């Protein structure tokens, strides 16, 4: 077995964010020894691939989530695809997992992550970010374009994808910045971009977003290129001026109100005229969600995050920067109502908005503190805990975190366990109890507003493209095992 090449990048940036702390393998992401040696007893590492293709894998005697229910059975994986699902499979495979006490779910798909890397590698890089994804049960993630350099042209998209390809542990696709230039938009679409992200409070590429004519041209360019438009809906003119902000409490209080719902209504109005497909990111208010769902259009979709349904403004009052993100946490009454909507099926998907920053950027004065929290490693344990408590059905969890995001982002062979599908799977131990411990994150961002929360239900093993990438606390996949995803062309969300 060949030892993994050293990645100088990881070493450089580790000192930045974690100066003065003892460095364990978890703090800088997986160690090379962890990756190269692996820890599975019955499994060979992906290094042992046969020259003719990928090793076959048999998951034996598991509880398997199929379309609407769990069944007992085995899954045979060959060439990275699910070849057979049956009560008993006699065939021998190169590798085997005995999964008696485990539940197999389709690999989770996160349509909203910030993997940073390049000039922002001190916050996160492709390897640590996708290690966090694998540890959290996510087998495909889509990266947001506010990187440095930003993903604002077909050329930048190509460079970013190229850099990612040799570093990623799960599959990664890319969103691009919203532009008016329809030729460049078409080029980004042809390059595989999953959407154009319209970040209304502060556009990624220069754009006069207050001017409806400009935003209309963006929507038209999206329509012409059959490209999804993803929107961060907050009306900049309704947000507080920095001079008004003294405390973290000010940040959330002054950002209350209708900045989000007003922006949602504005985009909905323009979308109605143009007809392009629009996905609303991290909707944080029930009024915004109902404005979208009332249109009941297959060209519209919505997203909620775990933090907006489980936390409230009170957490910002007590935790300050650890609970600071945009849109901010909302009053308890609003988050309760958002939770109920999530449970009953109104938002289309759940995404983590994994947005790591260095602690020194978060600890600044409230008006300068970087908004965003890591979320890839907490989402599934938190949601499984709700399932165990009877507050969320397993079916709804799978729809929100796998099946529906695969549909919204047109990943046709993902989001379900069936013969012929990509073998992206997560094996969970539904009974295992734990506690959220940011020190153990593979992400470089070692903080979380969920720190200390008790959980029941944990990721046991994550399989990406037919290969075991994560197993019981260790990353055993090799960077590059994930694939760079490219978007298809879809005008409507299949029901
Ligand atoms: Zn985001």
Boltz pocket constraint, residues with backbone or C-beta under 6 A from the ligand:
constraints:
  - pocket:
      binder: B
      contacts: [[A, 112], [A, 114], [A, 144], [A, 326], [A, 353], [A, 354], [A, 355]]
      max_distance: 6.0
